[in-house]
Amino acid sequence: MDEWKNIIIQDDCLRAIREDLGDLRGRIRTIYIDPPFFSGTDYTLKRLQGGSEAAAPDLHESETYSDKWEGGFEEYLEFLRTRVELMRELLTEDGSLWLHLDTRASHYAKVMMDDIFGRENFVNEIVWKRTNSPKAQSMGFGTQHDIILLYAKDSSKFQTKPVYREHDEKSMKPYRYHDDRGQFRLIEIEAHGIQRTTSRKQFEWRGRTAPYLYKKETLDRWWEEGLIYTSRNGRYSKKQYLHDTKGILVSDLWLDIPPLQGGSVEFTGFLTQKPLTLLLRIIECSSEPGDIVADFFAGSGTTAIAAERLGRRWIVCDKSLVAIETLMKRLKSESMDETIPVSIKRPPIREKS
């Protein structure tokens, strides 16, 4: 692995895993896949070409992939199953697979993934708000979200790093107190509501008897550190300073990553392209620098760009030549192609019978 080369494969990932990646079994830390969604659509890459002061540019479309299935939903699920089963074998024991779908297939895929990985290795169903403007529908409500199913190879060995987002106006409101150390909010140190059970013992601390949530030794330490706030009526709280917080802890609702807009700098014209910030979050929280990250439905190549920025080694695969060319252009635009060793594998030319 000392002479590692990132791998770009133009092929169906089923054949690529079977024929090209056998030596990577048990060595990939994170796999993210954004496969077809069972949308019934043929997708294209749209680009403007030509144009001058006297004439508008022409719109050129190149086929990327088809999401139509002659055999219906059963064929689609079998397509996913055979590939995910092989991907699981590539994962390290503490590795994970992130399956990105929408509501057309996600619930059926969840049952399939439970079968492949084991229900005990299901980690999260992540909801990503993929659009700010839902389209009107003749029946039901407009859809605004995608689903990302997160599974661990072995949940007892897998753990994501905590993810934080920046404070917004709402989360800043509690930080309305100030002292010479900065802005802070108050954290309760006494039991209230369901925490205030009959079994919880009360004790006296600095003139106030209450059902404290913490040991006397801990309260004494906070007092010495200047972290205890005393109200006018003599109640105690703990100070939590804004400069000591990393932000707001992110849950399984990812509402803070905006979708790509047509005018975005990173948009390639690939209609199913996902934002770079989405892949940066997934890769950063589930792997370490130097780990191998893979995407077997690479599309516009966002996983490779994110992995490279985060210092991970990467493998991407897509059967579409347009997808591979799009990735290569993105690598070149970031001046990556001159510094990153890349191995490009293409399917063998099969003679017509």
Secondary structure, DSSP 4 states (H G I P E B T S, - for coil): -TT--EEEEES-HHHHHHHH-GGGTT-EEEEEE----S---EEEEEEEE---SSSPPEEEEEEEEE---TTHHHHHHHHHHHHHHHHHHHEEEEEEEEEEE-TTTHHHHHHHHHHHH-GGGEEEEEEEE--SSPPP-SSS----EEEEEEEESSTTT--PPP-EE---HHHHTT--EEETTEEEEEEE-B--GGG--TTSPPEEETTEEE-BSS-HHHHHHHHHTT-EEE-TTS-EEEEEEGGG---EEP-SEE-SSPPP-TT-TT--SBTTPPPHHHHHHHHHHH--TT-EEEESS-TT-HHHHHHHHTT-EEEEEES-HHHHHHHHHHHHHTT-TTTS-EEEE-PPPPPP-
